[in-house]
């Protein structure tokens, strides 16, 4: 599905269960996944299976090659990763930086935004196996989407391209959104 916007060079940090599948979904939509970070054997295996055209590189090099950087790391690692990438200059101005955390909106991306990045929060409300089976399961899945208003169409288009349904979540409602998902899944 082509929403009419430019094809992007995508970098994925990291090739965990969600990142590898979302990277593959973006590739299926016509974007180019150029680089991925993968440390564990399982992550390397997922990257090779789902993102075969991507180079496996350290996170700063993944960021430097991307104009859409997808941060699919655990919630507790996100702030440190964003700060580290921003402080080292790895994220070029004009790069879309999207994270997959349900807990956070775009404010956690402030260090990158201050460096000129364009922040997006794209949280898939589903559990991932980290296999190609998840690509079919994305169809109709809901994503909690938070972005600055001018970037809302881009964020929503990326979700639609992955086959999913964007659900707008205002920045100030992100904590409530996360709490509702956590409560509902328990």
C-alpha positions as CSV (number, residue, x, y, z in Angstrom):
1,X,0.0,0.0,0.0
2,X,1.5,3.3,-1.0
3,X,0.2,6.3,0.9
4,X,1.9,8.6,-1.5
5,X,4.8,9.6,0.8
6,X,8.4,9.0,-0.1
7,X,10.0,5.6,0.5
8,X,12.3,5.8,3.6
9,X,15.6,4.2,4.6
10,X,14.7,2.5,7.8
11,X,17.0,1.6,10.7
12,X,15.8,-0.7,13.4
13,X,17.2,-0.7,17.0
14,X,16.8,-3.6,18.0
15,X,15.9,-6.9,16.2
16,X,13.8,-8.1,19.1
17,X,10.4,-9.7,18.5
18,X,8.6,-6.4,17.7
19,X,11.4,-4.5,15.9
20,X,12.2,-7.3,13.5
21,X,8.5,-7.8,12.6
22,X,7.8,-4.1,12.3
23,X,10.9,-3.6,10.1
24,X,9.7,-6.5,7.9
25,X,6.2,-4.9,7.6
26,X,7.8,-1.6,6.6
27,X,9.9,-3.4,4.0
28,X,6.8,-5.1,2.7
29,X,5.2,-1.6,2.3
30,X,8.1,-0.6,0.1
31,X,10.5,1.1,2.5
32,X,14.2,0.0,2.6
33,X,15.4,-1.5,5.8
34,X,19.1,-0.6,5.6
35,X,20.4,-1.4,9.0
36,X,19.5,-3.2,12.3
37,X,21.1,-3.7,15.6
38,X,21.1,-7.2,16.9
39,X,23.2,-8.4,19.9
40,X,21.9,-11.8,21.0
41,X,21.9,-14.9,18.8
42,X,18.1,-14.9,18.8
43,X,18.1,-11.2,17.6
44,X,20.7,-12.0,14.9
45,X,18.6,-15.0,13.7
46,X,15.4,-12.8,13.6
47,X,17.3,-10.1,11.7
48,X,18.6,-12.6,9.1
49,X,15.2,-14.2,8.7
50,X,13.0,-11.1,8.6
51,X,15.3,-8.3,7.5
52,X,17.7,-10.1,5.1
53,X,18.7,-7.0,3.2
54,X,19.7,-5.0,6.4
55,X,23.2,-4.7,7.6
56,X,23.7,-5.7,11.3
57,X,25.4,-2.7,12.9
58,X,25.9,-1.0,16.3
59,X,23.0,1.4,17.2
60,X,24.8,4.7,16.3
61,X,25.6,3.4,12.8
62,X,22.0,2.2,12.4
63,X,20.8,5.7,13.3
64,X,23.3,7.4,11.0
65,X,22.0,5.4,8.0
66,X,18.3,5.9,8.6
67,X,15.8,8.6,7.7
68,X,13.2,6.6,9.7
69,X,14.7,5.2,12.9
70,X,12.6,2.7,14.7
71,X,13.4,2.2,18.4
72,X,12.0,-1.1,19.5
73,X,13.7,-1.5,22.9
74,X,12.3,-2.2,26.3
75,X,10.6,0.8,28.0
76,X,13.4,1.0,30.7
77,X,16.1,1.3,28.0
78,X,14.4,3.9,25.8
79,X,15.4,7.2,27.6
80,X,19.1,6.2,27.8
81,X,19.2,5.1,24.2
82,X,17.6,8.3,22.9
83,X,19.9,10.5,25.0
84,X,23.0,8.5,23.9
85,X,22.2,8.7,20.2
86,X,21.3,12.4,20.4
87,X,24.4,13.3,22.4
88,X,26.7,11.5,20.0
89,X,25.1,13.2,17.0
90,X,24.1,9.9,15.4
91,X,20.6,11.2,14.5
92,X,20.6,13.6,11.6
93,X,18.2,16.6,11.6
94,X,15.0,15.7,9.7
95,X,15.2,12.0,10.7
96,X,11.9,10.5,11.8
97,X,12.5,8.8,15.1
98,X,9.7,6.4,16.2
99,X,9.5,4.3,19.3
100,X,7.2,1.4,20.0
101,X,6.7,1.9,23.7
102,X,3.1,2.0,25.0
103,X,4.2,3.7,28.2
104,X,5.7,6.9,26.6
105,X,4.5,9.5,24.1
106,X,6.9,11.7,22.2
107,X,8.3,13.6,25.2
108,X,10.8,10.8,25.8
109,X,12.2,11.6,22.4
110,X,13.1,15.2,23.5
111,X,16.9,14.9,23.2
112,X,16.5,13.7,19.6
113,X,13.8,16.3,18.8
114,X,16.2,19.0,20.1
115,X,18.8,17.7,17.7
116,X,16.3,18.2,14.8
117,X,14.6,14.7,14.7
118,X,10.9,14.3,14.0
119,X,9.3,12.4,16.9
120,X,6.7,9.6,16.5
121,X,5.3,7.1,19.1
122,X,3.9,4.0,17.4
123,X,2.8,1.4,19.9
124,X,1.4,-1.9,18.5
125,X,-1.2,-3.2,20.9
126,X,-0.3,-6.8,20.3
127,X,2.1,-9.5,21.5
128,X,4.8,-10.6,19.1
129,X,6.3,-14.0,18.5
130,X,9.1,-12.5,16.4
131,X,8.3,-14.7,13.4
132,X,6.8,-14.1,10.0
133,X,3.4,-15.2,11.4
134,X,3.2,-11.8,13.1
135,X,3.1,-10.1,9.7
136,X,-0.4,-11.4,9.1
137,X,-1.4,-10.7,12.6
138,X,-0.6,-7.0,12.1
139,X,-3.7,-6.8,9.8
140,X,-6.3,-4.9,11.8
141,X,-4.1,-4.6,14.9
142,X,-4.4,-1.3,16.7
143,X,-1.4,1.0,17.2
144,X,-1.5,3.8,19.8
145,X,-0.2,6.8,17.8
146,X,1.2,10.0,19.3
147,X,3.0,12.7,17.3
148,X,3.2,16.5,16.9
149,X,0.0,17.5,15.0
150,X,2.0,18.3,11.7
151,X,3.4,14.8,11.8
152,X,0.2,13.0,12.6
153,X,-0.5,12.1,8.9
154,X,3.0,10.6,8.6
155,X,2.6,8.5,11.8
156,X,-0.8,7.3,10.8
157,X,0.3,6.5,7.2
158,X,3.2,4.4,8.5
159,X,0.8,2.4,10.6
160,X,-1.7,1.9,7.8
161,X,1.2,0.8,5.5
162,X,2.0,-1.9,8.0
163,X,-1.5,-3.1,7.7
164,X,-2.7,-1.9,11.1
165,X,-5.2,0.6,12.4
166,X,-3.9,3.9,14.0
167,X,-5.6,5.0,17.2
168,X,-4.7,8.6,18.1
169,X,-3.5,9.0,21.7
170,X,-2.8,12.6,22.9
171,X,0.5,13.1,24.7
172,X,-1.2,13.9,27.9
173,X,-3.3,10.7,27.7
174,X,-0.4,8.4,27.1
175,X,-0.1,7.3,30.8
176,X,-3.8,6.5,30.9
177,X,-3.6,4.6,27.6
178,X,-0.7,2.5,28.9
179,X,-2.5,1.8,32.2
180,X,-5.7,0.7,30.3
181,X,-3.7,-1.7,28.1
182,X,-1.9,-3.1,31.1
183,X,-5.1,-3.6,33.0
184,X,-6.9,-5.1,30.0
185,X,-4.2,-7.6,29.3
186,X,-3.9,-8.9,32.9
